[in-house]
């Protein structure tokens, strides 16, 4: 499998507070990574550093043979088109209908025609199980439905990797399953995914690899079964005792 993403000696620091340091890891094409760890471990900041939404203090992020930290803002924007991001808060435009939310970026950024963008949006809404919601506005949707629209919007740019920052943490418990099922379908389709999550069942069932972050570093990288059954570090053992 091809290395899609390589992270070398990555560090993020705010004044004298080090969020994470000396992170070295790789992501292969088609791999699903679940990033687990206690609150405050720097997981979300780390995810945002990968696409330079939050620029790292030092180190390298190499995506498809391009070192992102060396690029101009224009070059970076071009590569960010290939790195879809799904946030905790859905960030949909409230004044646009669901289908308009999905069509906007492909038309503006990729200059896709209105008719092609409309068909693409309809196909994506079908994929996330929301064909009947094309013409409604975000405010009329449940949180789970809004997050599925946000996933469809990210997919509209045909990304090579999707970054999920705790996509279910803002949802009521009964809505979590519908979003996780959509993400599971994406994983099964071969989408490369990095998912910061507290959903241990999803991590265990869907991820190929677990990255366990705590105390400013990736403490452990393991396959799910090994991580959940026989975590190597005391920090991971302590974490799993508390969450399982």
N, C-alpha and C positions, 0 to 999 in steps of 0.2 A: 504493500500500500504506500502511496505517495505521501510524503510529509507536506501538509498544507500550511502548517503554522509552526514556527520555531521561536521559542522564547528564551533569551539568553541574559542571565545576570540582571533580571528586571528588578527595579527598585522604585518605590514611591514614598516620598517623605514630604510632610507638611511642617515647615519650620523645624523644630527638633523632634517631631513625632514621626517615627518610621512606621508606615502602614504595612509594607512587606519589603523583603530584601532578598537578593540573590536567588530569584526564582528562575529555574531552568527546566524547560519541558517542551514536548512536541505534541502536535495533533495531526493524526493521519486523516487523509480524505475518507469520508464516510464514517468516521469515529464519533461516538456519542460520549461526551465527558460530563459527568456530574461533579460539580464543585461543592463539596460539603464542608461544614465547619461551624464553630460557634459564632453567635452574633459578635460583630466587632472584629472578626478575623481578617477583614480586608478583601473579602470575596468579590463584592460588587465593585470596589475600586479597581481591583485586579482585572475584572472583566472589561471595565471601561478603559483601562490602560491598554488593553489588547488592540482596540481600534482607535486609540489615542483621543477618545472623547475626554479623557483625563490623562494628560501627557505624563508618562513616567519620568522620574527624576533622572534615572540612568538605566542603561541596558538596551537591549535590542528586541524588536518584534519583527520577525521576518515572515511575511505572508506571500505565498506564491512567488518566492524568490525576490521579493521586494522588501528592503528594509524600511519599514514605515517611518522610523524615527529620523530618516535622512531626507524625506520627501517634502516638497513644497505643499502648501495647503491645497492647491489645485490638484496635484498628483494624488494627495491623500484622499481627497473627496472622491476621486475616480475609483480608488481601491475600496473605499468604504461602501460603494455601491454593491460590492461583492460580499460585504459583511453585514448581514441583516441583524437588527437589534430589537429585542422585544423587552419592554420595561415592566416594572411592577404596576405603575399607573399607566393606563393604556395609551395616553397621549394622542387620542383621536381628536380630529378637529370637530368641535361640537356644531359648527355652522354648516358642515358638509354632510351629505347623506353617506351611508355606509359605502355605496359603490363609488362615490366621489372621493372618499378617503383613500380607497385602494387605487383608483386611477391616477391620482394627483402626481405621485413621484414618477411613474413610468412616462407620463406625458411630458412633464417638465424637465426631467433629468435625461431621459432616454429618447425624447422626441417621438414617442410612439403615437400613432394617430388615435383620435378619439374612439373610432370604431374598434380598433385592435385592443385598446386599453379597456374598453367596455367588455369585450369578449373575455379578455384575460381576467378581469375582476369577477365576472360571472363564474368562470371556471374555478377560481380560487374560493369563492363563496360556497360553491358546491363542495369543494374539497374539505372545507372546515364545517360543513353541515348547516350553512346559513343562507341558502339560495333564496329563501322567502323574505330576507331582511335587506335586500339591496337598496331599497328606496327609503328606508326609515333613517332616523337620525340617532346618533349614539346614545342620547339621553333616554331613549325608549328601550334600550337593551339592558339586559342583566350584565353584571360584571363579567361573568364567564363568556357571554356572547361578545362583549366588547373586546375581551382579550383574544378571542378567536378571530375577530376582525383585524386586530393589531397583528396577529400572526399572518393573516392573508395579505395585509399591507406590506409586511416585510418580505413575503414570498414574491410579491409583484415585481420586485427588482431582480428576480432570478439570482439570489445570492449563492455563493459557494459555501458559506458557513453561516449559521444562525447563532447569535449570542442571546441567551435568555437570562435576565436578571430577576430571579425570584418571581417568575411569571404568575404564580398562584397565591402569593402572600397577601394580596389585597382582596382576595375573593372570599365570599361566604363558603363554608365547608361543602355545601351541597353542589357548588358550582366548580369545585376544583377538578372533579373527575372528567368533566367534558373537555377542559383545557388539556389535561394530561393525556386524554385519549387522542386528541388532535396531535399532540407532540409525539406520542407513541407511533402514530401513523407516519409522521414525518421521518422518524428514526428508521422505521421499517422500509421507507422508500429510498434510504441511502443518504439522507441529508446529514452533513457534518454539523454537529451541535455541541455547544458548550453551555451547560445549564447550571447556574447557581440556584440551589434549591434546598428546602427543608423537607421535601417529600421523599422520605427514605424508601418507601415502597417503589416509587418510580425509579429512583436511583438504582435500586437493587435489580429491578426487572428489565429496565430499558438501557441503562448505560453499559458501554463496553469497558469503561475505565472510571475509577473514582480518583479525584484529586482531593485530598483532605488538607484543608488550610487551617492553621491555628498559629497564634503567636508570631504573626508576620512572615510566615513561610509555608510552602507546601511540605507538610510533614510526612505525607505518605501518598504513594501512587500505587494503585492495585486494582485488580479485577474485582467486581462487586462481591462475588462469593468469598474471596479471600479477605477482603476488607471487613465485611460484616461478620464473618465467622471467626477469623483469626487476625484482628488488627495487630500490627507489629509494634506500634509506638504506644507508650502509656497515655499520651495525650488523646489518641484516637480511641483507645479503650475506655477512657473516662467519658469522652463525648458520647460514645455509643450507649454506655450505661444510662446516660441521662435522657437520650432521645428515643430509645427503643423500649 
